[in-house]
Structure formats: structure tokens, C-alpha cells
């Protein structure tokens, strides 16, 4: 090949003749550049050795032992790779590893003071709710997108919803502000069509949770969930991760529906939103079908906001520096040894208790009970 190129034959023609790529021809032409063909070393093997030897385990253990001894007892205070090398020389250790080898041993065995960030496996979806994390129950998340304005038209807000496992989405654009009554109407229609999940998750806005003016007030949306045996879940404010699914869909809806078009009026916006939701449901059909099953919506159900409270409310909260958490507008002492940490507070309306569970992302399956508090929630309808 090289001889043909040197005779003036084009590289591409040589590549076709020898049935190789032009890059291969160029490589060998460059390899033989400036040399007679009978004096070129045509070998093309890597310069690394075929076999490498790892330091014996006893030497590695001795390196770690010396590092610990020097760190605790050395008058000089040096305990890095050079200091360990000098200590090995004094002990006449054979074979004697080099300073670079000692450094690699320390890094491989995790003994360096400066360590790389450990990338841990993320917890499962809904890890703070055991039945959701196990895939036995579905969770619907709802949130509102505010601050939208149709050109030469009204102010608009949109209520969005998405299921955690199935990715089943829904959007309800409306003029003005989203109210608790609008949430009730939207959720009732959505659950009638697709069935009831085990949990419904919200942020701590008044349209979802109820008024914050007085303690023990249970809002209308919570009462809707309780009347259908759906557990309302309120996630901690200003915490990342818990609302990731609904926040992702909020952003997606704004990019793919709101920002793509110039809407003439609310009706046109609603039509485009419905078309997008229907297309996304078709796109996720397999995922929706594989999600945990939903319960059938009761046929003769009617919402009675004055009926006695039954069921559970769940609040995911972060304790303060003294280990107390705020639930239902009141502060409860949880554990002074668990400050600034996550807890799950389960309010049992029938038993009149609040059970606090410890939560850790690193150990999502370990959720022991920290404390059980007796607390009877007043059955007063929230003013919203």
C-alpha cells in the first residue's frame, strides 16, 4: 500500500484495491514517512505490557496500617504516600512499592482524606410512602401553573395532574385563579373516568390544604379525598424531589402547549391542551397499563362536606433544629435527636393519633416510628 502511494496512486484508489479504509492507508503511509520500506518497523502492537502485577494484599494492608500509625503517632505529622514510603524503607520491606504505587493503593482502598463524590442509587419512586414505593398503589400529583396571560385576553391558570407510576396526565386551563371548587370538579371527573388512586399528593397551598389561619382545619380537597378513601399527602415546602413528576409535567405543558402557539382565546387554548393530553396518553399507553390498578369510582357517590372525618392524612415534613415538626398548623415534638431531618406524619382521624416515621433517602426502606402523639382533629370545615 505504501509503495503504491509513493508511486503516485491516489489513497482512495489504493484503499479500494486492498479493500481497506482510506484511514488505514493514511496510517501506514504516515508510519513509514521518511524511511526506506525495507527499514520500516511494521509491527503495530501497544507498548503496554501484556500482564500487569497488582501489589500483594499484605503490602497493601501494611500501607494502610502505616498510614494510620503515622497519622496518630508521627512527630512530624506527615502521613501521605512519601512518608509511608520512608517508613517502608526503614522497615526494609521487600518488594518495596514506589510512591506512586502507594498513592494508588490509598485511593483504591478509599483511605485518602479527599474523596470523590459518591454517586448513590436514587430511592424508588414514592419512596416516602411504602405501598407506593412497592408498586402496590398509584399516586396522583396535582399542581397549578399561575401567571399566564392570553394576548388581548384574560389571565389564565391551569391545573395539572400526573400519576407517578403510569404517567397518566390531565390539564384543566381556566380563566382567573384555580380555586378549591375547581380542583374538586376536575378531580371528581378525572377519577370517575380513570378510577381512584391510593394517594393524592399536593403542595401546601390553601386551595389544596385549606386555610392556614387556624389549626386543625381540613380543607375541601382533603375532604373530597377522604370521602373516596384516597389518602391526601402534603409534601414539605421548598423541598426538591417530592414534586418532581408534576413539576416536570408543568414545564412540559408550558413548552409544548402554551409557548408553541399564540392562542386567540381560552377555548382555543383548552382545545390544544386536550389534544396534547390525548396524544401524551396514547404515547404512554403501555406505561399507563402497567401502573398499579386503580379502584372503581363508587356509582352513587355524592360529596358531603359536612360528613364526619374518616381515614388518614399524611404530611411529609422536615423537623427544625429542636426536632419538632409542624402538622395541621401546630408544632409537635418528634425527637430531639432527629433535628432538621425528614419525617412522615400519619394523622389517623379515627384513632385520634399522629404517628411520626423517620425518613432517609439513603435508607428508603428503613422508616421506623419515632413517636406517636394523641391528637383529635376538630371536624370543622375550612374557610377558603
N, C-alpha and C positions, 0 to 999 in steps of 0.2 A: 504493500500500500504506500509506504513512504517513498519507495523508489519510483512508483508511478506518478506520485505528486511532484517529485523532483524533476521528472521528465516533462512536466508541464501539463499533465492531465488534471482537469478540474476535480476538486474534492468530492463534489456530489456524484460525478461520474464514477470515481474510484469507489465510493460507498455503494453505488448500485452494482458495480462489478463484483465486489467482495461480499455483498449482501450484509453490510453493517450500516450503522448510522453515520452521518457526516461528523457527529461529535466524536465518534470513535476514531475516525481517520484523523481529525484535527488533533486529538490527544496524542496519537503516536507520532504525528509529524512534529508536534512541539517537543515530545520526549526525545526525539533524535536530532533536534535542531543544533546545527553547528558541529555535528560529529559524522565521521565516516560510518557507513552502515555496518561494516564488519567490526566496529569497535563499540557499538551501542549495547548497553545492558538492557536487554529486552524483558527482564523479569519485572513483574508488576505486583509485588507482594507487600503487605503492610510492614512497617518497621517495628510494630509492637511484638513482644514475644508471644509464642503460641500458648504458653502456660504462664500463669501468674501464681505466686505463692502468697497466701494470707498469713499474717503473723500468728504464731501459735497462741492458743487460748490462754495458756499460763502466763505468757508475756503480756497479753492484753490485761489480764486480771492484775498483774503486778504493776502495770502502768496506772491503773485506776487506784490501786492501793497507795502507791507513792503520791499520787495527786492529793489524795485525802490526807495523808500524813504531812505533806508539805504545807497544805492549806491550814492545818491546825497547829503544827509544831515548828515550822520553819522560822528561824530568827529573821531571815531576810524577807520573808513574806511572799516569795515568788513560788508559784505552783503551776506555771504553764509548761508547754512542751519542752523548752530549753532547760528549765530547772529539773524536769523529770529525766531528761537525757543525762544531765550531770549526775543525778542520783544513781542512775543505772550504771554509769561508768564507774562510780565509786564502789558499787557492789559487784563489779566485774561480771555483769550479766552477759551471757552469750546464747544465741546470737544477739547482737546489740542493734535495736531498731534506730533508724535515723530520726531526726527531729520532725521531719515531715510525716514520717510514718506514725510517730506518737500523736501528732496533731490529728491525723485521720482516725486513729483509734479513739481518741477523745470525742471526736464528732460522731463517729459511728455508734459509740456506746452512750451517747447523749449526756456526756459529762461536762460539756462546755457551759460557761456562765451565760454566754449569748446564744440563744437557741432560735431556730426558725419557728415561725408561727405554725402551730399545729392545726391542720385542716380536719376538723372533726365531721363526722357524718351528721347531716341535719336530722332533727327529730321528724317523726312521721307527721303527716297531715292531721291537724286537730289533736296534737299530742297531749294537750292540757285537758282533753275530755276522753277518758279511756275507751268508751264504746265507739266514739268517732275514730280514734286512732286505730282501733282494731278492725275498722271497716264494717261494723255491725249497724251503725246508724249514720244517716246523712245529716249534714248541717247546711242550712241556708243562711248566707250573709246578705245584709241589706245596708245600703248607704245612699245618701243623697248628694248629687252634684249641684252646687249653687253657683250663682254669679253669671248665668248665661243670658244673652240678650239678642233677640232677633232684630236685624236691622229694620228700622222703622216699624218695629213691632213690640210685643210685650216682653217683660222679663220672664225667664223660663228656668225652672228647676226640673231635674229628672231623678226619679227614684230608681235605683238599680239593684238587682239581686242576682246572686250566683250561688250554686251549690258547690260544696267543697270537693267532693269526690267526683261527681258527674260533670261538673262544669255547666249545668243547666242554667241558662241566663234569662233575665227578663228586664225590661226597661219601661218606665212609665213617665214620659215627659208631660209636664203640665204647666199652665200659666201661674205665675206667682210662686208662693212658697209651698213646699211639701209639708203637709200637716199630718197629725196622727190619724185623723179620719181618712185621709188619702192612703196612708200606709195600710190601714185596716182593710179598706176596699180592695187595694191591689193584692195584698197577701191572701185575702179570702178567695178572690178569683183565681189566683195562681195556684193555691193549694187545692182548690176544687178541681182544677184541670189536671194537675200532675201528682197529687197526693201529698200527704203530710210527712215532713222530715222528723227526725228525733229532736233536733235542736234548731233554734233560730238565733242568729248572732247579730248584735247591734253595737254601735258605739254608745257613748253616754249622753247623746243629745236629748233634749227634752221631748222631741217628737217620738222618740223610741222609749226612753226610760221613764219619762214623766217629769213633773216639776221637781226642782231641787230646793224649793223654798222650805219644805217641811220634811222631817224624817218619816220613814215607813210608808211613803206614798208609792203605790203601784199603778203605773200608767195604763192607758187604754190598750196599747200594743201588747204589753205584757199580759193583760187580762185576756186578750184575744188568744195568745199562745197558750195560756193556762187552760182556757176553756176547751182547747183542742188537744190537750195533753202533749203539747210541744214545749220543750224546756227553753225559756229565754236565757240567753247568755250575753252578758255585758263585759266587754274586754277592757283592759286598763287604758286610760288615756295616755297619749304621747308614747305609746309602745310600738315598736316595729315588729312586723311578722304576723301578728294576730289577724290583721285586716288585709293581708297581702292579696288574697284572692279577689276580694271586692274592689280594692284599690286598683289592682291590675285591670279589672274589667271597666272601672270608671275611666281610666286613661285610655283604654282601647276604644270605648264608646265615643269619647270625645274626638279621637283621631279619625275613626272610621265612619262616624255619622255626623257629628257636629261640625268639625273643621273641614270636611271634604266638600261640603256644598254650602251655597247661600240659600237659606230657607226663606220662602216668601211669607209663611205664616206657621202657626203651631200645627195645623192639620198636616201640612207637608212634612214637617219635622217628625210628627208621630208616624206617618206612613213610611218614611225612610228608616226610622228606628225599628218599626215592626218587621220590615223586610230584612234588615240586618240581623235582628234577633232570630228570625226564622231560618236564615241561612246559616247562622252560627250553630243553631241547634242541629241542623242537618249535618253540618261538618263534624259535630261532636256526638253523633248518634251512637256510635259504638261505646264511647266512654260513658254516655248517659245510661245506656242499657246495662253496663257493667257496674254501676253505682249500687250502693246498698238499697234495698227495696224501701219504698215509701208506703205508709199506711193509707188506707182508703178514707176519703173525707166522709164524715157522717152525713147521711141524707137529710135528716130533719133538724140539722143544727141551726140554731139562731144565737147570735151574740147577745148575752145579757151582762151588761157591765156592772150590775148590782149583785150578781150571784156571789156566794162565799168563795173565798180564795182557796184553791187546792193545787197541789203539785209542788214543783221546785223552781226556784230562781237561782241562777249561777252568776257569780261575779268573779272575774279574774282580776286580781288587784296586786299591787306592789306595796309591801309594808314600808313604813317610814323608819327613821333611824332608831326608834324605840321599839320597833316590832309590832306596831299597831296598823290596822287596815280599816279603810272606810267602806262600809256597806250600808245601803239603804239610808244614806245621809247621816250615819252615826259611826263613830270610831270604836273599834273593838280591839282589845289587847290580844294578840295572837301568840307571839313568842319573842321574848327579848333577845334570844339567841338567833333569830331569823330576821335581822334588820335589812331593809332595802332589798328584799327578795320577793319573788312571785309566790302568790298563794291562790288557791281556788276556794271560794266561799260558796257552799251549797246551802241555800236557805230552804228548809223543809217547812212549808206552810202548814202542813197538817200536824207535825210533831212540835212545831214551835222551836226549832233549833237551827243554828248556823254551824256547819262543820267546815273547818279550815284545813285544807290539804296543802302540803308543801309541793312546790313545783320547781323543777330544774331542767333546763334544756339539755344539759349533758347527760342526765339520767331520766329520760322522759317516762320510763315505766315505773320509777320509784316515786310514789305520791302518798307518803304516809300522812296520817291525821296528826295535825299539830294541836288542835284544840276544838272542843265542842262547847258552844255557848247557847244557853237557853234564851230565846228571844221570840216573842209573839208579835207578828206583824199585824198592824191595825188594818182592817179591811175598808179603808177609806179610798174613794175614787180620786185619782189625781186630777188636779186642775191644770189644764194645758192650754 
